[in-house]
Amino acid sequence: MLSRLSIRNIVLIEALDLDFAGGLGVLTGETGAGKSILLDALGLVLGNRADSGLVRGGEDRASVTASFDFSALPDAVRGVIEAAELEIEPGEALILKRQLKADGGSKAFLNDQPVGVALLREIAPALVEIHGQHDDRGLVNSRGHRALLDRFAGGDVAGVETAWKAWRAARDELDAARAQVARAAEDQDLLLAHLAELTTLAPEEGEEEQLALARAAMQKGEKLADDLSALQHVWTGSDSALANLRSAARRLDRIAGEHELLAEALAALDRAVIEASEAEDKLERAAEALAFDPSELDRIETRLFDLRAAARKHGCQVDDLPAKMHEMRAALDAIEGGTEHLAALEKAADKAALVYREQAEALHDLRRAAARRLDAAVAGELAPLKLDAARFQTSMVRLPEERWGAQGMDAVEFLISTNPGADFAPLAKIASGGELSRFILALKVALAEEGGAATVIFDEIDRGVGGAVASAIGERLARLASAGQLLAVTHSPQVAARGNRHYMIAKSSEGTVTRTSVTPLDSAERKEEIARMLSGAEVTDEARAQANRLLEGV
């Protein structure tokens, strides 16, 4: 519920901090004192369009802060906050703030975290519901009527929604399978030809890399072939350097014992023979590794060309060709086994549709019975509210199948007729604002405020009525407020006397400066204000006595 409203520099309000509580709070004051400013300020922090004209004259900016306390955040609010990845600690107040500049522009905050104004508008319906002379939201909006009737009826809308999602999923799967089979059937001959080509080609994953490495090695061998051939003449044959080294080593071996230096020379020569032999071995191995067969190189290059051409043809990488073959086989299998698979999917979709129909029909019947009860309940509230000639009707229209959805197969709208013989029309088209407010009050009483906003505000719902009708309005407002929080801007002493808390709105002038203030009244001040409402400008003892009787009678 709304626990605190702080306003700075909004029109005639310089600085105002108001604390609220549960139950019925009434706001009274002379006409023109500035009651509408409070509602404009609250609307601003709930996401209404920012109008720089709201900034108090001579100031460069204004702000409104509204605090809401909940034992647990409403689901709609929590869902929006989580989707926006905002952080609110459990038990922490929800604080909305809107700043407005005199030269245009505004900023919005949720618990000191910057947010878009659209987020405020999204969560506003769960926080505050305002009904006034020109109400165009809340109960007037037909888009919410079906949900209100469902809460009144206690129907299993969640079960219908689950059945709807299951039916839609089964239907989507069937449609996708039909489309796949249709596409595959159209391309069957082409698929067979492509699969035959790829089967003949028999591509393997990783083959391209292996072939490319082998080709690179062969190409390198081709480039080095002449040099290797020349080196072979150096190391092979009877006249090669290695042969001469070995011959020299054998001759030196025969005389090495004759002198120490000859022995050392032989040892050095032996080492040279060993190193030269190792070099010869490595050259032979290199020649083998780099040896290439021109026909094999041609085969590898042809294979690479064929693989890459196939990949280009099918719009994929060479390594993806085996997977492409698998897709083609699956598509052909779908054609061959498509009839049986489609039959199973059609059966599942029909079963899901039957479950949905059964649950939607049950919800329809429940709604129909609840609509009759709601019509009777609202009718019982109309006469005490001076709407004797009016009639209320819950219209239910069965939608065509293509418009069925997660909420069932019905369109629901609340209709009224204000004069005998007049046709029923939507709530929004009612002629009189005062009648509209009283209709909404009757409807809210009948609905027992099922699923409504945390705070409900009625703006001058009692305009143009008095006496018994005003008393009936006050009694119903108090009844509604007993389970939550309701604020009423009123000119009726009968309504004001029902309040748990009373706030007086007043306007004062000091020279050229005009200010609006709001003051919580104690019991004595409250009695005096109700007496003023009864008597006018001059408060009489008789008015005070009457005010006392009103307060004692509630």
C-alpha positions as CSV (number, residue, x, y, z in Angstrom):
1,M,0.0,0.0,0.0
2,L,1.0,3.6,-0.4
3,S,2.8,4.6,2.8
4,R,4.3,8.0,2.0
5,L,4.0,10.7,-0.6
6,S,6.6,13.4,-0.8
7,I,6.1,16.3,-3.2
8,R,8.5,19.2,-4.0
9,N,7.7,22.2,-6.2
10,I,4.6,20.8,-7.9
11,V,2.3,23.7,-9.0
12,L,1.1,25.2,-5.7
13,I,2.8,22.7,-3.5
14,E,6.2,23.8,-2.3
15,A,7.1,20.9,0.0
16,L,4.7,18.2,1.3
17,D,5.3,14.9,3.1
18,L,2.2,12.8,3.7
19,D,2.1,9.5,5.6
20,F,-0.7,7.1,4.8
21,A,-1.9,3.8,6.4
22,G,-4.4,1.1,5.6
23,G,-8.2,1.5,5.7
24,L,-10.2,4.5,4.4
25,G,-8.4,7.8,4.1
26,V,-10.5,10.8,3.1
27,L,-9.2,14.1,1.7
28,T,-11.5,17.2,1.9
29,G,-11.2,20.9,1.3
30,E,-12.7,23.9,-0.4
31,T,-13.2,23.7,-4.1
32,G,-10.0,24.9,-5.9
33,A,-7.8,24.2,-2.9
34,G,-5.6,21.9,-5.0
35,K,-6.9,18.3,-4.6
36,S,-6.2,17.7,-8.3
37,I,-2.6,18.6,-7.7
38,L,-2.1,15.6,-5.4
39,L,-3.6,13.3,-8.0
40,D,-1.4,14.9,-10.8
41,A,1.7,14.4,-8.6
42,L,0.8,10.8,-7.9
43,G,0.1,10.2,-11.6
44,L,3.5,11.7,-12.4
45,V,5.4,9.2,-10.2
46,L,3.2,6.4,-11.7
47,G,4.5,7.1,-15.2
48,N,2.0,9.7,-16.6
49,R,3.3,12.1,-19.2
50,A,5.7,14.7,-17.8
51,D,4.3,18.2,-18.2
52,S,6.8,21.0,-17.4
53,G,3.8,23.1,-16.5
54,L,3.7,21.1,-13.2
55,V,6.9,22.7,-12.0
56,R,6.2,25.4,-9.5
57,G,6.7,28.9,-10.8
58,G,10.2,30.3,-10.2
59,E,11.7,26.8,-9.6
60,D,13.9,24.9,-12.1
61,R,12.8,21.4,-11.1
62,A,10.3,19.4,-9.2
63,S,10.1,15.9,-7.8
64,V,7.6,13.4,-6.5
65,T,8.5,10.3,-4.4
66,A,6.0,7.6,-3.5
67,S,6.8,4.8,-1.0
68,F,4.9,1.5,-1.0
69,D,5.0,-1.1,1.7
70,F,4.2,-4.8,1.1
71,S,4.5,-7.9,3.1
72,A,5.3,-9.4,-0.3
73,L,5.6,-7.6,-3.7
74,P,2.6,-8.2,-6.0
75,D,3.5,-10.8,-8.6
76,A,3.1,-8.3,-11.5
77,V,5.5,-5.9,-9.9
78,R,8.0,-8.6,-8.9
79,G,8.0,-10.0,-12.5
80,V,8.7,-6.6,-14.0
81,I,11.5,-5.8,-11.5
82,E,13.2,-9.2,-12.1
83,A,12.9,-8.8,-15.9
84,A,14.6,-5.4,-15.6
85,E,17.4,-7.0,-13.4
86,L,16.7,-4.5,-10.6
87,E,17.5,-5.3,-7.0
88,I,15.1,-4.9,-4.0
89,E,15.9,-6.6,-0.7
90,P,13.1,-8.7,0.9
91,G,11.0,-6.5,3.1
92,E,12.4,-3.3,1.6
93,A,9.9,-0.6,0.7
94,L,9.2,0.0,-3.0
95,I,10.2,3.6,-3.6
96,L,9.3,5.3,-6.9
97,K,10.7,8.8,-7.8
98,R,10.1,11.1,-10.7
99,Q,12.1,14.3,-11.3
100,L,10.8,17.0,-13.7
101,K,12.7,19.9,-15.1
102,A,11.1,23.3,-15.9
103,D,12.7,23.3,-19.3
104,G,11.4,19.8,-20.1
105,G,12.7,16.3,-19.6
106,S,12.3,14.0,-16.6
107,K,14.1,11.1,-14.9
108,A,12.6,8.1,-13.1
109,F,14.0,6.0,-10.3
110,L,13.0,2.8,-8.5
111,N,14.8,2.5,-5.1
112,D,17.4,4.9,-6.3
113,Q,18.1,2.9,-9.5
114,P,17.5,4.7,-12.8
115,V,14.6,3.2,-14.8
116,G,12.6,4.1,-17.8
117,V,9.2,5.8,-17.4
118,A,7.7,2.8,-19.3
119,L,8.6,0.6,-16.3
120,L,6.7,2.9,-13.9
121,R,3.7,2.7,-16.2
122,E,4.0,-1.1,-16.3
123,I,3.9,-1.6,-12.6
124,A,1.4,1.2,-11.8
125,P,-1.8,-0.8,-12.3
126,A,-0.7,-3.2,-9.5
127,L,0.1,-0.3,-7.2
128,V,-2.6,2.3,-7.5
129,E,-6.0,2.4,-9.2
130,I,-7.6,5.8,-9.6
131,H,-11.3,6.3,-10.4
132,G,-12.5,9.8,-11.2
133,Q,-15.0,11.7,-13.3
134,H,-13.2,10.8,-16.5
135,D,-11.9,7.4,-15.7
136,D,-10.5,5.6,-18.7
137,R,-8.5,2.9,-17.0
138,G,-9.0,0.2,-14.4
139,L,-12.5,-1.3,-14.5
140,V,-13.5,0.8,-17.4
141,N,-10.9,-0.9,-19.6
142,S,-12.6,-4.0,-21.1
143,R,-9.3,-5.8,-21.6
144,G,-9.3,-6.6,-17.9
145,H,-12.9,-7.7,-17.5
146,R,-12.3,-11.3,-18.3
147,A,-9.6,-11.6,-15.7
148,L,-11.9,-9.9,-13.1
149,L,-14.7,-12.3,-13.9
150,D,-12.3,-15.3,-13.6
151,R,-11.1,-14.2,-10.2
152,F,-14.8,-13.8,-9.1
153,A,-15.6,-17.2,-10.5
154,G,-12.6,-19.0,-9.1
155,G,-12.0,-20.7,-12.4
156,D,-8.9,-22.8,-13.3
157,V,-7.5,-20.4,-15.8
158,A,-4.0,-21.7,-15.2
159,G,-5.1,-25.2,-16.3
160,V,-6.6,-23.8,-19.5
161,E,-3.4,-21.9,-20.2
162,T,-1.3,-25.0,-19.7
163,A,-3.7,-27.0,-22.0
164,W,-3.5,-24.2,-24.5
165,K,0.3,-24.2,-24.5
166,A,0.4,-28.0,-24.9
167,W,-2.0,-27.8,-27.8
168,R,-0.1,-25.0,-29.5
169,A,3.2,-26.9,-29.0
170,A,1.7,-30.1,-30.5
171,R,0.2,-28.1,-33.4
172,D,3.5,-26.3,-34.1
173,E,5.4,-29.6,-34.1
174,L,2.9,-31.0,-36.6
175,D,3.0,-28.0,-38.8
176,A,6.8,-28.1,-38.8
177,A,6.8,-31.8,-39.7
178,R,4.3,-31.2,-42.5
179,A,6.5,-28.4,-43.9
180,Q,9.6,-30.6,-43.7
181,V,8.0,-33.5,-45.5
182,A,6.6,-31.2,-48.1
183,R,9.9,-29.5,-48.7
184,A,11.7,-32.9,-48.8
185,A,9.1,-34.4,-51.2
186,E,9.6,-31.5,-53.6
187,D,13.4,-32.0,-53.6
188,Q,13.4,-35.8,-53.4
189,D,14.9,-36.3,-56.9
190,L,17.6,-33.7,-56.3
191,L,18.3,-35.1,-52.8
192,L,18.8,-38.6,-54.3
193,A,21.2,-37.2,-57.0
194,H,23.2,-35.2,-54.4
195,L,23.4,-38.1,-52.0
196,A,24.6,-40.4,-54.8
197,E,27.3,-37.9,-55.7
198,L,28.5,-37.6,-52.1
199,T,28.3,-41.3,-51.5
200,T,30.5,-41.9,-54.5
201,L,32.9,-39.2,-53.3
202,A,32.8,-40.7,-49.7
203,P,34.2,-37.6,-47.9
204,E,35.7,-38.2,-44.5
205,E,36.0,-35.7,-41.7
206,G,39.6,-34.3,-41.4
207,E,40.5,-35.6,-44.9
208,E,41.1,-32.2,-46.4
209,E,43.8,-31.3,-43.9
210,Q,45.5,-34.7,-44.4
211,L,45.5,-34.3,-48.1
212,A,46.7,-30.7,-48.0
213,L,49.6,-31.7,-45.7
214,A,50.6,-34.6,-48.1
215,R,50.4,-32.4,-51.1
216,A,52.6,-29.7,-49.5
217,A,55.2,-32.3,-48.6
218,M,55.3,-33.7,-52.2
219,Q,55.5,-30.2,-53.6
220,K,58.4,-29.4,-51.3
221,G,60.1,-32.7,-52.5
222,E,59.6,-31.8,-56.1
223,K,61.3,-28.4,-55.5
224,L,64.3,-30.0,-53.6
225,A,64.7,-33.0,-56.0
226,D,67.6,-31.5,-58.1
227,D,69.6,-30.5,-55.0
228,L,69.2,-33.9,-53.4
229,S,70.2,-35.6,-56.6
230,A,73.4,-33.5,-56.8
231,L,74.2,-34.2,-53.2
232,Q,73.9,-38.0,-53.9
233,H,76.8,-37.7,-56.3
234,V,78.9,-36.2,-53.5
235,W,78.3,-39.0,-51.1
236,T,77.8,-42.0,-53.3
237,G,80.1,-43.8,-55.7
238,S,83.7,-44.8,-55.6
239,D,84.9,-41.3,-56.2
240,S,82.7,-39.7,-53.6
241,A,84.1,-37.7,-50.7
242,L,82.9,-40.3,-48.2
243,A,84.5,-43.1,-50.1
244,N,87.8,-41.2,-50.2
245,L,87.6,-40.5,-46.4
246,R,87.1,-44.2,-45.8
247,S,90.0,-45.1,-48.0
248,A,92.2,-42.6,-46.3
249,A,91.2,-43.9,-42.9
250,R,92.1,-47.5,-43.9
251,R,95.6,-46.5,-45.2
252,L,96.3,-44.3,-42.1
253,D,95.2,-47.2,-39.9
254,R,98.2,-49.3,-41.2
255,I,100.8,-46.7,-40.2
256,A,99.1,-44.9,-37.2
257,G,101.1,-46.9,-34.7
258,E,104.3,-45.4,-36.0
259,H,103.8,-42.0,-34.5
260,E,101.6,-40.3,-32.0
261,L,100.5,-37.6,-34.4
262,L,99.5,-40.2,-36.9
263,A,97.3,-41.9,-34.3
264,E,95.6,-38.6,-33.5
265,A,95.1,-37.9,-37.2
266,L,93.5,-41.4,-37.5
267,A,91.1,-40.6,-34.6
268,A,90.1,-37.3,-36.2
269,L,89.6,-39.0,-39.5
270,D,87.5,-41.7,-37.9
271,R,85.3,-39.0,-36.4
272,A,84.9,-37.4,-39.8
273,V,83.9,-40.7,-41.3
274,I,81.3,-41.2,-38.6
275,E,79.8,-37.7,-39.0
276,A,79.9,-38.1,-42.8
277,S,78.1,-41.4,-42.5
278,E,75.4,-39.9,-40.3
279,A,75.0,-37.1,-42.8
280,E,74.7,-39.6,-45.6
281,D,72.0,-41.5,-43.6
282,K,70.0,-38.3,-42.9
283,L,70.2,-37.4,-46.6
284,E,68.9,-40.8,-47.6
285,R,66.1,-40.5,-45.2
286,A,65.2,-37.0,-46.3
287,A,65.2,-38.1,-49.9
288,E,62.8,-40.9,-49.0
289,A,60.5,-38.5,-47.0
290,L,60.5,-36.0,-49.8
291,A,60.2,-38.4,-52.6
292,F,57.1,-38.0,-54.6
293,D,55.2,-39.8,-57.2
294,P,53.8,-37.4,-59.8
295,S,50.8,-39.6,-60.3
296,E,50.1,-39.6,-56.6
297,L,50.5,-35.8,-56.4
298,D,48.0,-35.6,-59.3
299,R,45.6,-37.9,-57.5
300,I,45.8,-35.8,-54.3
301,E,45.2,-32.6,-56.1
302,T,42.2,-34.0,-58.0
303,R,40.8,-35.3,-54.7
304,L,41.1,-31.9,-53.0
305,F,39.5,-30.2,-56.0
306,D,36.5,-32.6,-55.9
307,L,36.0,-32.3,-52.2
308,R,36.2,-28.5,-52.3
309,A,33.9,-28.3,-55.3
310,A,31.3,-30.4,-53.4
311,A,31.6,-28.2,-50.4
312,R,31.0,-25.1,-52.5
313,K,28.0,-26.8,-54.2
314,H,26.4,-27.5,-50.8
315,G,27.4,-24.3,-49.1
316,C,29.5,-25.8,-46.3
317,Q,33.0,-26.7,-45.3
318,V,34.7,-29.8,-46.6
319,D,34.7,-31.3,-43.1
320,D,30.9,-30.8,-43.0
321,L,30.2,-32.9,-46.0
322,P,29.7,-36.2,-44.0
323,A,27.1,-34.3,-41.8
324,K,25.4,-33.0,-45.0
325,M,25.1,-36.6,-46.2
326,H,23.5,-37.5,-42.9
327,E,21.0,-34.6,-43.3
328,M,20.1,-35.8,-46.8
329,R,19.5,-39.3,-45.6
330,A,17.4,-38.0,-42.7
331,A,15.3,-35.9,-45.2
332,L,14.8,-38.9,-47.5
333,D,13.9,-41.1,-44.4
334,A,11.4,-38.5,-43.4
335,I,9.8,-38.8,-46.9
336,E,9.7,-42.6,-46.7
337,G,8.5,-42.7,-43.1
338,G,6.7,-39.3,-43.2
339,T,3.1,-40.6,-43.3
340,E,3.5,-42.7,-40.2
341,H,5.3,-39.9,-38.3
342,L,2.7,-37.3,-39.3
343,A,-0.1,-39.6,-38.3
344,A,1.4,-39.9,-34.8
345,L,1.8,-36.1,-34.5
346,E,-1.8,-35.5,-35.8
347,K,-3.1,-37.9,-33.1
348,A,-1.1,-36.0,-30.4
349,A,-2.4,-32.7,-31.7
350,D,-6.0,-33.9,-31.7
351,K,-5.6,-35.2,-28.2
352,A,-4.1,-31.9,-27.0
353,A,-6.9,-30.0,-28.7
354,L,-9.5,-32.1,-27.0
355,V,-8.0,-31.5,-23.6
356,Y,-8.0,-27.8,-24.2
357,R,-11.6,-27.8,-25.5
358,E,-12.8,-29.7,-22.4
359,Q,-11.1,-27.3,-20.0
360,A,-12.0,-24.2,-21.9
361,E,-15.7,-25.4,-22.1
362,A,-15.6,-26.0,-18.3
363,L,-14.2,-22.5,-17.8
364,H,-16.9,-21.1,-20.1
365,D,-19.7,-22.7,-18.1
366,L,-18.1,-21.5,-14.9
367,R,-17.9,-18.0,-16.3
368,R,-21.5,-18.1,-17.4
369,A,-22.7,-19.0,-13.9
370,A,-20.4,-16.4,-12.3
371,A,-21.6,-13.7,-14.7
372,R,-25.2,-14.3,-13.6
373,R,-24.1,-14.0,-9.9
374,L,-22.1,-10.9,-10.6
375,D,-25.0,-9.3,-12.5
376,A,-27.2,-9.9,-9.5
377,A,-24.7,-8.7,-7.0
378,V,-24.1,-5.4,-8.9
379,A,-27.9,-5.0,-9.4
380,G,-28.3,-5.2,-5.6
381,E,-25.8,-2.3,-5.2
382,L,-27.3,0.1,-7.8
383,A,-30.5,1.3,-6.0
384,P,-28.7,2.5,-2.8
385,L,-26.4,4.5,-5.1
386,K,-29.2,6.3,-6.8
387,L,-28.9,4.2,-9.9
388,D,-32.4,2.7,-9.7
389,A,-33.1,2.8,-13.5
390,A,-29.7,1.4,-14.4
391,R,-28.9,-2.1,-15.4
392,F,-25.7,-4.1,-15.5
393,Q,-24.8,-7.0,-17.7
394,T,-21.7,-9.2,-18.1
395,S,-21.5,-9.8,-21.8
396,M,-19.9,-13.1,-22.9
397,V,-19.2,-13.9,-26.5
398,R,-17.8,-17.1,-27.7
399,L,-14.8,-16.4,-30.0
400,P,-14.2,-18.1,-33.3
401,E,-11.6,-20.9,-33.0
402,E,-8.8,-18.8,-34.6
403,R,-9.1,-16.4,-31.7
404,W,-9.0,-18.9,-28.9
405,G,-6.1,-18.5,-26.6
406,A,-4.5,-19.1,-23.2
407,Q,-7.5,-17.5,-21.4
408,G,-10.1,-19.7,-23.2
409,M,-12.6,-19.1,-25.9
410,D,-14.7,-16.2,-24.5
411,A,-14.6,-12.4,-24.8
412,V,-15.9,-10.7,-21.7
413,E,-17.1,-7.1,-21.3
414,F,-19.1,-5.3,-18.6
415,L,-22.0,-3.4,-20.1
416,I,-24.5,-0.9,-18.6
417,S,-27.8,0.7,-19.5
418,T,-28.6,3.9,-17.5
419,N,-32.1,4.5,-18.7
420,P,-35.2,2.3,-19.1
421,G,-35.4,0.8,-22.6
422,A,-31.8,2.0,-23.5
423,D,-29.4,-0.4,-25.1
424,F,-26.5,-1.8,-23.1
425,A,-23.2,-0.1,-23.8
426,P,-19.6,-0.4,-22.6
427,L,-18.8,1.3,-19.3
428,A,-16.5,3.7,-21.0
429,K,-19.4,5.1,-23.1
430,I,-21.6,6.1,-20.1
431,A,-22.7,9.7,-20.3
432,S,-22.3,10.9,-16.7
433,G,-19.0,10.9,-14.9
434,G,-20.7,10.7,-11.5
435,E,-22.8,7.7,-12.6
436,L,-19.6,6.0,-13.9
437,S,-17.9,6.4,-10.6
438,R,-20.9,4.9,-8.7
439,F,-21.1,2.1,-11.2
440,I,-17.5,1.3,-10.6
441,L,-18.0,1.4,-6.9
442,A,-21.0,-1.0,-7.2
443,L,-18.9,-3.3,-9.3
444,K,-15.9,-3.2,-7.0
445,V,-18.1,-4.0,-4.0
446,A,-19.7,-6.9,-5.9
447,L,-16.3,-8.2,-6.9
448,A,-15.0,-7.8,-3.4
449,E,-12.0,-6.1,-4.9
450,E,-10.7,-9.4,-6.4
451,G,-7.2,-8.9,-7.6
452,G,-7.3,-5.1,-7.5
453,A,-4.5,-2.7,-7.0
454,A,-2.8,-2.3,-3.6
455,T,-4.2,1.3,-3.3
456,V,-7.6,2.4,-4.7
457,I,-8.4,6.1,-5.1
458,F,-11.9,7.5,-5.7
459,D,-11.9,11.1,-6.9
460,E,-15.2,12.9,-6.0
461,I,-17.3,9.8,-6.5
462,D,-20.1,11.5,-4.5
463,R,-20.4,14.6,-6.7
464,G,-24.0,15.6,-7.2
465,V,-25.4,13.3,-4.5
466,G,-26.1,13.7,-0.9
467,G,-28.2,12.3,2.0
468,A,-28.9,8.6,1.9
469,V,-26.9,8.1,-1.3
470,A,-23.8,9.8,0.1
471,S,-24.2,7.6,3.2
472,A,-24.5,4.5,1.0
473,I,-21.3,5.5,-0.9
474,G,-19.5,6.1,2.4
475,E,-20.6,2.7,3.8
476,R,-19.4,0.9,0.7
477,L,-16.1,2.8,0.5
478,A,-15.4,1.8,4.2
479,R,-16.3,-1.8,3.4
480,L,-13.9,-1.9,0.5
481,A,-11.2,-0.3,2.6
482,S,-11.5,-2.8,5.4
483,A,-9.3,-5.3,3.6
484,G,-6.8,-2.8,2.1
485,Q,-6.2,0.8,1.5
486,L,-8.6,3.2,-0.1
487,L,-8.3,7.0,-0.5
488,A,-11.3,9.2,-1.3
489,V,-11.4,12.8,-2.4
490,T,-14.8,13.9,-1.2
491,H,-17.1,16.8,-0.7
492,S,-19.6,14.7,1.2
493,P,-19.6,14.9,5.0
494,Q,-21.3,11.5,5.1
495,V,-18.3,10.0,3.2
496,A,-15.8,12.0,5.3
497,A,-17.2,10.7,8.5
498,R,-16.4,7.1,7.4
499,G,-12.7,7.7,7.1
500,N,-10.2,6.1,9.4
501,R,-7.9,9.1,8.7
502,H,-8.8,12.5,7.5
503,Y,-6.6,15.0,5.5
504,M,-7.6,18.6,4.8
505,I,-6.4,20.3,1.7
506,A,-6.1,24.1,1.9
507,K,-4.8,26.9,-0.2
508,S,-3.2,30.0,1.4
509,S,-1.7,33.2,0.0
510,E,1.1,35.4,1.3
511,G,1.4,38.4,-0.9
512,T,1.9,37.1,-4.4
513,V,2.8,33.6,-3.3
514,T,0.1,30.9,-3.2
515,R,0.6,27.6,-1.5
516,T,-1.4,24.4,-1.2
517,S,-1.0,22.4,2.0
518,V,-2.4,19.1,3.2
519,T,-2.8,18.5,7.0
520,P,-3.7,15.3,8.8
521,L,-6.6,16.2,11.2
522,D,-7.0,15.0,14.8
523,S,-10.5,14.1,16.1
524,A,-11.4,17.7,17.1
525,E,-10.1,19.2,13.8
526,R,-11.9,16.5,11.9
527,K,-15.2,17.3,13.6
528,E,-14.7,21.0,12.8
529,E,-14.0,20.2,9.1
530,I,-17.1,18.0,8.7
531,A,-19.1,20.7,10.4
532,R,-17.8,23.1,7.7
533,M,-18.7,20.7,5.0
534,L,-22.3,20.6,6.4
535,S,-22.8,24.3,7.0
536,G,-20.6,26.1,4.5
537,A,-18.4,29.2,5.2
538,E,-19.8,29.8,8.7
539,V,-19.6,26.8,11.0
540,T,-22.6,26.7,13.3
541,D,-23.2,24.9,16.6
542,E,-25.9,22.9,14.8
543,A,-23.5,21.8,12.2
544,R,-21.0,20.8,14.8
545,A,-23.7,18.7,16.5
546,Q,-24.6,17.1,13.2
547,A,-21.0,16.4,12.5
548,N,-20.7,14.7,15.9
549,R,-23.7,12.6,15.2
550,L,-22.2,11.5,11.8
551,L,-19.0,10.5,13.5
552,E,-20.7,8.7,16.3
553,G,-23.0,6.8,13.9
554,V,-20.2,5.1,11.9
